[in-house]
């Protein structure tokens, strides 16, 4: 069965992705690769089932040079049959570990690559024990970021999906912002935002919304409280949705009435830092260098000690993915990458300001995906 996503045949998309994956792993020391990470599983197969929690799995992909197989249980079997083309489907009844020896034998596997970030020590030990019990000689080979590096470069259909996810986030926020008034609590605002996002079509939130006012806005990942918002103080919002599998992520800092003069200055510094960083984004430029543009400017203005997190991160099927705009682990920006640009200044016991936009790297530089004004 073939599915259509945004006018593009999903089966054709996954076929091309599998080809890119196989090309990338030609020199890797394994003959079969096991995919457990949910976004990676969906990316390569189109299978949309989600893991209930970290120690639960909706299934695993097994990919060799010429075969691809999805192993899952009865809860997801019919969904797999409907959603997936070109994959053999195997149902396990006693868990993946118990089924692994049979799958390895069927595929002729000698060395099994796996995602080290997704497989827990307990799961790893169970896989080894079942292979040993069945007297199947298979080496387990840990890997890191193989599929994530392919996912960094977004296809046009993915960029459009992200754009639509972001548009929904912004449209809903316009209503919340226009109704903002003194006395409403952070929790009430967070719920109003979440409720409206859901009612307007979001399939899920990308993460729990952040609403933080006054001194609470000094916490970059604040949890909404019963505190009521007041005139003149910063009110920091950070929110996003998932739509057709793709995430959005946006932050705005609003003020009721005239901003406190100090925070008016802070806001302008953050806004200017974001502008300079976006101007610096071009193919071939280091992620570390882009982070440095914003960080150096904020430091020059006397607020360097109050900007502690990285400048931005990739967004796609996951709300946090590669690349990372940060002082650490530099990468080179490439055409098709989508990233947030979110400088912030957080003054303990006083408050903070963060402004976050999303951009896609184009040959000529960064193209904004946002429409909602700063």
Secondary structure, DSSP 8 states (H G I E B T S, - for coil): ---EETTEEHHHHHHHHHHHHHHHTTTSS-SEEEE-SHHHHHHHH------SSTT--S-EEEE-SS-EEEEE-TTTHHHHHHH-SS-EEEE-SS-HHHHHHHHHHHHT-SEEEEETTTS-HHHHHHHHHHHHHTT---EEEEE-SHHHHHHTS--HHHHHHHHHHHHHHHHHHHHHHHT--TT-BHHHHHHHHHHHHHHTT-SEESS--EEEEGGGGGSTT----S-B--TTSEEEEEE-EEETTEE--EEEEEESSS--HHHHHHHHHHHHHHHHHHHH--TT-BHHHHHHHHHHHHHHTT-GGG--S-SEEE-SSSSSEEEEESSSS--B--TT-EEEE--EEEETTTEEEE-BEEEEEETTEEEE---S--
